[in-house]
Amino acid sequence: MMKLLNYSWGRFIAFRERHPRFSAWIGRYGIYLLVLFFILLYSMISLLKHMNFQSHGWDLGIFDQHVWQLSNFEFGFNTVRMVPSLWGDHFHPIFFLVIPAYWLWSDARMLLIYQAIIVALGALPVFYVVKRNFESRFCALCLALTYLIFWGTMELIFFDFHTEAFLGPVLALSYFFIDRENMAGYMLTIPLLLWVKETTAFLVFFLGLYMIIFRRKYFIGASTCAISVAWFYIVTQQIMPPLAAGGDYFYFKYYSHLGDDWIDAMKYLATHPWVAVKELFVPYHKTKLLLFILAPFLFLPLIGGFAIVAVPALLERLFSNYYPHWEILRHYNAVFAPIFIFTLMDAVPRLHRWLTRRGRQIDYRKMVFAICVLILVVNVPFTFSRSAKTLFNPWFYHLDPRMEQMGYDIIGMIPPDASVCAQDPVVPHMSQRDLIFQFDGNTYGAEYVVLNKFLDTYPLTNRTLVWEIARLYRDPRYVAHRYGYGWVLFTIKPEYDLDGSLQPLPTLAT
């Protein structure tokens, strides 16, 4: 192992000495090229999915309708999520930062591009923190690239859009200020973290604990903890209930098996430690998730102080009774990339001191070099065993152009102020209207219903959707229009059009 390390280090040093100008240029500008490349890559992935009818009403359509309303100075009913206010479902004022982008171009694709930019820019604070602590531009590039290709980050991008996209980059910026002892900058990031979602208050609380325990910033840490507790109480107990359909905090249902409220749940876990341990590892999906989170970072976060910030995000997943929280899917795990990369800043020196005390004389620079390269290499198979493997599938880049064009022609026929009920992948193409519903077997009395049995049928199964389409053919309220390639458009009959706004369909070649 030492021979391999010495050989790799020697080759690296030899390359730098042989190409000093190129090495200096990459060290100076490489991070910006990397960020630009991943902005383009993330945008390509998201836009291709969307244009090929592979994006989803849940969550892209939900958020697009919400931001569209906010950009028009409205705070209305979210008909995709079917809640009177989306802030009664999750509290995320962070969307106020997105509104100006919608003034430039009001389209669901703007959300996807915005997300690509925000996530990729998170690599910049990662780069500068690693460069400062490890005194190596190369290692900083390695870990910045690790952040960008981490399987959790890629799952977030392939999931369409979610507010979790803001969490990792803002947290990285927060640590950037912590690392430079800039407490004013750090405190300015706290509102941004809290605005992402109401449950990020737990993460902010543990960030305060980190400041107290590991940074000895007692006043700043205690203030952070106090702000997070007050924010969570005010938001979940005072603001959200009046805005929510049911009047209670909806998402506590995922933890209702532990108690009647948050306090009861914590008491139960404290008095039943064996149950708490069991909840972390059973069923086996939870153990698999833990391995997928820790193994790409060589389990080094287990000895790093900043890993404490990952505790609430982990417990939020593992204590939940909602099985998608345990899956290695979706947007839930992107935040672990910046947390565990920053954990390396004290985990690696601690490991080096431990080895030195046991007589292992390893050059610190060589050790840092080896760990950063190994983490980057190890991340590759984890990333490309998940959604990122789709990049090598030629069908990802191609949808039958006739089917795609037919879908856009049908969407273009429907008036922008008409009420529409559409299948999940069609919703985000039509979500900037007051009445847009996701088809779940109920048409909600919409004037137009757009369905295609060849697209994703969520929340129904393929067989159920076919049955529902057949039922709509028999529904006396609707007239069916078949356009081929699976597309069916149902229009409500004039006598059932309550507000009399139904307009005749233009002729469409089939």
C-alpha positions in Angstrom: 0.0 0.0 0.0 2.8 2.4 0.9 4.6 1.6 -2.4 1.4 2.4 -4.3 1.0 5.7 -2.4 4.6 6.7 -2.9 4.4 5.8 -6.6 1.1 7.8 -7.1 2.5 10.8 -5.2 5.7 10.7 -7.2 3.8 10.7 -10.5 1.6 13.5 -9.3 4.6 15.7 -8.3 6.5 14.8 -11.5 3.5 15.9 -13.6 3.3 19.2 -11.8 7.0 19.9 -12.3 6.8 18.9 -16.0 3.8 21.1 -16.7 3.9 24.0 -14.2 1.9 26.5 -16.2 -0.9 24.0 -17.0 -1.0 22.8 -13.4 -1.2 26.4 -12.2 -3.9 27.3 -14.7 -6.0 24.3 -13.7 -5.4 25.1 -10.0 -6.7 28.6 -10.6 -9.5 28.2 -13.0 -10.4 24.5 -12.8 -13.1 24.9 -10.3 -14.9 27.5 -12.4 -14.8 25.2 -15.4 -16.0 22.3 -13.3 -18.9 24.4 -12.0 -19.8 25.6 -15.5 -19.7 22.0 -16.8 -22.0 20.7 -14.1 -24.4 23.6 -14.5 -24.7 22.5 -18.2 -24.9 18.8 -17.3 -27.5 19.3 -14.5 -29.6 21.5 -16.8 -29.3 19.0 -19.7 -30.5 16.2 -17.5 -33.5 18.1 -16.1 -34.5 19.7 -19.4 -34.3 16.5 -21.3 -36.5 14.7 -18.8 -39.0 17.5 -18.9 -39.1 17.9 -22.7 -39.5 14.1 -23.0 -42.5 14.0 -20.6 -40.4 12.3 -17.8 -40.7 15.1 -15.3 -43.5 15.0 -12.7 -46.3 17.0 -11.4 -45.2 15.8 -7.9 -43.1 17.9 -7.1 -42.2 20.0 -10.1 -45.8 20.9 -11.0 -46.5 21.7 -7.4 -43.6 24.1 -7.0 -44.1 25.6 -10.5 -47.7 26.6 -9.7 -46.6 28.0 -6.4 -43.8 30.1 -7.7 -45.9 31.3 -10.6 -48.6 32.4 -8.1 -46.0 34.2 -6.0 -44.4 35.9 -9.0 -47.9 37.3 -9.8 -48.2 38.5 -6.1 -50.8 35.8 -5.4 -50.8 33.3 -2.5 -53.5 31.0 -3.7 -54.8 27.4 -3.5 -52.3 24.8 -4.8 -54.5 22.6 -6.9 -51.8 20.1 -7.7 -51.0 19.3 -4.1 -54.7 20.0 -3.2 -53.9 22.3 -0.2 -55.3 25.8 0.4 -51.7 27.1 0.8 -48.5 25.3 0.1 -47.0 26.9 3.1 -49.4 25.0 5.3 -47.9 21.8 3.8 -44.2 22.8 4.0 -42.9 26.2 5.0 -40.3 27.5 2.5 -39.9 31.3 2.2 -36.7 30.4 0.2 -38.9 30.7 -2.9 -38.9 34.4 -2.6 -35.4 34.2 -4.0 -36.7 32.4 -7.1 -39.4 35.0 -7.9 -37.1 37.4 -9.8 -36.1 34.5 -12.2 -39.8 34.0 -13.0 -40.1 37.7 -13.9 -37.5 37.0 -16.6 -39.0 33.7 -17.8 -42.1 32.2 -16.2 -41.8 28.5 -17.0 -41.2 25.2 -15.1 -37.9 24.9 -17.0 -36.7 28.0 -15.2 -37.0 26.1 -11.9 -34.9 23.3 -13.3 -32.2 25.7 -14.6 -32.3 27.6 -11.3 -31.8 24.4 -9.4 -28.9 23.3 -11.6 -27.1 26.7 -11.0 -27.7 26.7 -7.2 -26.5 23.1 -6.7 -23.4 23.5 -8.9 -22.4 26.7 -7.2 -22.3 24.8 -3.9 -19.0 23.4 -5.2 -17.3 26.8 -4.8 -17.4 27.0 -1.0 -16.4 23.3 -0.8 -13.4 24.0 -3.0 -12.2 27.0 -1.0 -12.7 25.3 2.4 -10.7 22.3 1.3 -8.0 24.3 -0.3 -7.5 26.4 2.9 -7.5 23.4 5.2 -5.6 20.8 3.1 -3.4 23.5 1.4 -3.9 21.7 -1.9 -5.8 22.9 -5.0 -5.8 19.4 -6.4 -7.4 17.9 -3.3 -9.9 20.8 -3.3 -10.8 19.9 -6.9 -11.2 16.3 -6.0 -13.6 16.9 -3.2 -15.5 19.6 -5.1 -16.0 17.0 -7.9 -17.0 14.5 -5.2 -19.7 16.9 -4.1 -21.0 17.3 -7.6 -21.1 13.6 -8.5 -22.2 12.3 -5.1 -25.1 9.9 -5.7 -27.4 11.9 -3.4 -26.7 15.0 -5.5 -27.4 13.2 -8.7 -30.6 11.7 -7.3 -31.7 15.2 -6.5 -31.1 16.4 -10.0 -32.8 13.3 -11.6 -35.8 13.9 -9.2 -36.8 17.1 -11.1 -37.0 19.9 -8.5 -37.2 20.2 -4.7 -36.3 22.8 -2.1 -33.6 20.4 -0.8 -31.5 21.8 -3.7 -30.9 25.0 -1.6 -29.9 23.2 1.6 -26.5 21.8 0.6 -25.2 24.9 -1.1 -26.4 27.2 1.7 -24.9 24.9 4.4 -21.6 24.9 2.4 -21.6 28.7 2.4 -22.4 28.7 6.2 -19.3 26.4 6.8 -17.2 28.6 4.6 -17.9 31.5 7.0 -17.3 29.3 10.0 -14.0 28.2 8.6 -12.9 31.9 8.2 -14.2 32.9 11.6 -16.6 35.3 9.9 -19.5 35.1 12.4 -21.5 37.9 10.7 -21.5 36.0 7.4 -22.4 32.8 9.3 -25.4 34.4 11.0 -26.6 35.7 7.7 -26.9 32.1 6.4 -29.0 31.0 9.3 -32.3 32.6 7.9 -31.6 31.0 4.5 -31.2 27.6 6.1 -34.4 28.0 8.1 -36.3 29.2 5.0 -35.6 26.0 3.0 -38.2 24.0 5.0 -39.5 24.0 8.6 -37.7 20.8 9.5 -34.3 22.3 8.7 -34.6 23.9 12.1 -33.3 20.6 13.5 -30.2 20.8 11.3 -29.7 24.4 12.4 -30.0 23.4 16.0 -27.2 20.8 15.6 -25.2 23.4 13.7 -25.4 25.5 16.9 -24.3 22.5 19.0 -21.3 22.1 16.6 -20.4 25.8 17.2 -20.5 25.2 21.0 -18.8 21.9 21.3 -16.2 22.0 18.5 -15.7 25.7 17.8 -16.1 27.0 21.4 -18.3 29.8 20.1 -20.7 29.7 23.0 -22.8 32.8 22.4 -23.0 32.2 18.7 -23.9 28.5 19.1 -26.4 29.1 21.9 -28.0 31.9 19.8 -28.2 29.5 16.8 -29.9 26.8 18.9 -32.4 29.3 20.4 -33.3 30.8 17.0 -33.9 27.4 15.5 -36.1 26.2 18.4 -38.1 29.4 18.4 -38.5 29.3 14.6 -39.7 25.7 14.6 -42.2 26.3 17.3 -43.6 29.5 15.7 -43.8 28.0 12.2 -45.3 24.6 13.1 -47.5 25.7 15.9 -48.6 29.2 15.0 -48.2 29.8 11.3 -48.7 26.5 9.5 -51.8 25.2 11.2 -54.1 28.0 10.1 -52.8 27.6 6.5 -53.1 23.8 6.5 -56.1 21.9 5.4 -56.3 19.8 8.5 -55.2 22.4 11.0 -52.3 20.3 12.3 -48.7 19.8 11.2 -49.3 17.2 8.5 -45.9 15.5 8.4 -45.7 14.4 12.0 -47.8 11.4 10.9 -44.5 9.8 9.7 -43.5 9.7 13.4 -46.9 9.1 15.0 -45.8 5.5 16.0 -43.4 7.1 18.5 -45.9 9.4 20.2 -48.6 12.0 20.0 -46.3 14.9 19.3 -42.6 15.8 19.1 -42.0 15.9 22.8 -43.7 12.5 23.4 -41.7 11.0 20.6 -38.4 12.2 22.1 -39.4 10.9 25.6 -40.4 7.5 24.1 -37.0 7.1 22.4 -35.1 8.3 25.4 -36.9 5.8 27.7 -36.7 2.9 25.1 -33.1 3.0 23.9 -33.3 -0.5 22.3 -36.3 0.7 20.2 -34.3 3.7 19.1 -31.4 1.5 18.0 -33.7 -0.9 16.2 -35.3 2.0 14.4 -31.9 3.0 13.0 -31.1 -0.4 11.3 -34.4 -2.3 10.8 -35.6 -3.0 8.2 -32.5 -3.7 6.2 -33.2 -0.8 3.8 -32.1 1.5 6.6 -28.8 -0.3 7.0 -28.2 -0.2 3.3 -29.0 3.6 3.3 -26.4 4.1 6.1 -23.8 2.2 4.1 -24.5 4.2 0.9 -24.1 7.4 2.9 -20.9 6.6 4.8 -19.0 4.2 2.5 -18.4 6.8 -0.3 -16.5 8.8 2.4 -14.5 5.8 3.7 -16.5 5.9 7.0 -14.2 8.8 8.0 -17.2 11.0 9.0 -17.6 8.7 12.1 -14.5 10.4 13.6 -15.2 14.0 12.4 -16.9 16.7 14.5 -19.0 18.3 11.8 -20.8 15.0 11.3 -23.0 16.0 14.2 -24.9 18.3 11.8 -25.9 15.1 9.8 -27.7 13.7 12.9 -31.1 15.3 12.4 -31.1 14.6 8.7 -30.3 10.9 9.4 -32.9 10.6 12.2 -35.5 12.3 10.1 -35.1 9.5 7.5 -34.5 6.5 9.8 -37.2 7.2 12.5 -39.8 7.8 9.8 -42.5 5.1 9.1 -42.6 6.3 5.4 -40.5 3.8 3.4 -39.4 6.2 0.6 -37.4 8.0 3.3 -35.2 4.9 3.6 -34.8 4.4 -0.1 -31.6 5.4 -2.0 -33.7 7.6 -4.2 -35.1 11.1 -4.7 -33.9 14.3 -3.1 -33.5 13.3 0.5 -29.8 12.6 0.7 -28.1 15.3 -1.2 -27.3 17.3 2.0 -24.8 14.6 3.2 -22.2 15.5 0.6 -21.2 18.9 1.9 -21.6 17.8 5.5 -19.3 14.8 5.2 -16.7 16.6 3.0 -16.4 19.3 5.7 -16.2 16.5 8.3 -13.0 15.4 6.6 -11.4 18.7 7.6 -10.9 17.5 11.2 -11.3 13.7 10.6 -8.2 13.4 8.4 -5.8 15.2 10.9 -7.3 13.2 13.7 -6.6 10.0 11.8 -3.1 11.1 11.0 -2.4 11.8 14.7 -3.8 8.4 15.7 -1.5 6.6 13.1 1.5 8.7 14.2 1.0 7.7 17.9 1.1 4.1 16.8 4.4 4.4 15.0 3.0 4.7 11.5 5.1 7.5 10.0 3.1 8.7 7.0 3.7 12.0 5.3 0.5 14.1 6.0 0.4 15.6 2.5 0.6 12.2 0.9 -2.1 10.9 3.2 -4.4 13.8 2.3 -3.7 13.3 -1.4 -4.5 9.5 -1.2 -7.7 10.0 0.8 -9.1 12.7 -1.5 -8.3 10.7 -4.7 -9.7 7.5 -3.1 -12.9 9.2 -2.0 -13.4 10.5 -5.5 -12.8 7.1 -7.1 -15.0 5.3 -4.6 -17.9 7.7 -5.3 -18.0 6.8 -9.0 -19.5 3.3 -8.8 -22.0 4.5 -6.1 -23.1 7.3 -8.4 -23.4 5.3 -11.6 -25.2 2.4 -10.0 -28.2 4.7 -9.3 -30.1 7.2 -11.5 -26.9 8.5 -13.1 -26.6 5.3 -15.1 -29.4 6.6 -17.2 -26.9 8.9 -18.8 -25.5 5.9 -20.7 -29.0 4.8 -21.9 -29.6 6.1 -25.4 -33.4 6.1 -24.8 -32.9 8.8 -22.2 -32.0 11.2 -25.0 -34.8 10.3 -27.3 -38.6 10.1 -27.2 -40.7 9.2 -30.3 -40.8 12.7 -31.9 -44.3 12.1 -33.2 -45.6 11.2 -29.7 -43.8 14.2 -28.2 -45.0 16.6 -30.8 -48.5 15.3 -30.5 -48.4 16.0 -26.8 -47.2 19.5 -27.3 -49.9 20.2 -29.9 -52.6 19.0 -27.6 -51.3 21.1 -24.7 -51.1 24.1 -27.1 -54.8 23.7 -28.0 -56.0 24.2 -24.4 -56.7 27.8 -23.4 -54.4 29.1 -20.6 -57.3 30.0 -18.3 -59.1 26.7 -18.7 -59.3 24.1 -15.9 -57.2 21.0 -16.6 -56.8 17.6 -15.1 -53.7 15.9 -16.4 -51.5 12.8 -16.0 -48.5 13.3 -13.7 -45.8 13.8 -16.4 -48.1 16.3 -18.3 -48.9 18.4 -15.2 -45.6 20.4 -15.1 -46.2 21.5 -18.7 -49.5 23.1 -17.8 -49.0 24.0 -14.1 -49.1 27.8 -14.6 -52.8 28.2 -14.3 -55.3 28.6 -11.5 -56.9 25.2 -11.9 -54.6 22.3 -12.7 -55.2 18.9 -11.1 -53.2 15.7 -11.1 -55.3 12.8 -12.4 -55.7 10.1 -9.7 -58.9 8.6 -11.0 -60.8 11.9 -10.2 -61.1 14.6 -12.9 -62.2 17.2 -10.3 -64.7 18.5 -12.8 -62.0 19.9 -15.1 -62.9 21.2 -18.5 -60.0 19.3 -20.1 -58.5 15.9 -19.1 -55.2 14.9 -20.8 -54.0 11.3 -20.5 -51.5 8.9 -22.2 -51.2 5.3 -21.1 -47.6 5.2 -22.4 -46.3 7.8 -19.9 -45.7 7.4 -16.2 -49.0 6.6 -14.5 -48.2 7.8 -10.9 -50.1 7.6 -8.6 -52.0 4.8 -10.4 -50.7 1.6 -11.9 -50.6 1.1 -15.7 -53.5 -1.3 -15.5 -55.5 1.1 -13.3 -54.9 4.0 -15.7 -56.2 1.9 -18.7 -59.2 1.1 -16.7 -59.8 4.7 -15.7 -59.4 5.8 -19.4 -62.1 3.2 -20.4 -64.3 4.5 -17.6 -63.9 8.1 -18.9 -65.0 6.9 -22.3 -68.3 5.9 -20.7 -68.6 9.1 -18.5 -71.6 11.1 -19.8 -69.9 14.3 -18.8 -67.0 14.1 -21.3 -66.4 13.8 -25.0 -63.3 11.8 -25.9 -60.8 12.9 -28.6 -58.2 10.3 -29.6 -55.0 11.6 -31.3 -52.8 8.5 -31.5 -49.6 7.6 -29.8 -51.5 7.0 -26.6 -52.8 10.6 -26.3 -56.5 11.0 -25.3 -58.1 14.4 -24.6 -61.5 14.5 -22.8 -63.5 17.7 -23.0 -66.5 18.4 -20.7 -69.8 18.7 -22.4 -71.3 22.2 -22.5 -74.2 21.3 -20.2 -71.7 20.3 -17.5 -69.5 23.3 -18.0 -70.4 25.2 -14.8 -68.8 28.6 -15.6 -69.5 28.4 -19.4 -65.9 29.0 -20.3 -65.3 25.9 -22.4 -64.0 26.7 -25.8 -64.2 24.5 -28.9 -61.1 22.6 -29.8 -59.2 23.8 -32.9 -58.6 21.2 -35.6 -55.5 19.0 -35.0 -54.1 16.7 -37.7 -53.9 13.1 -36.4 
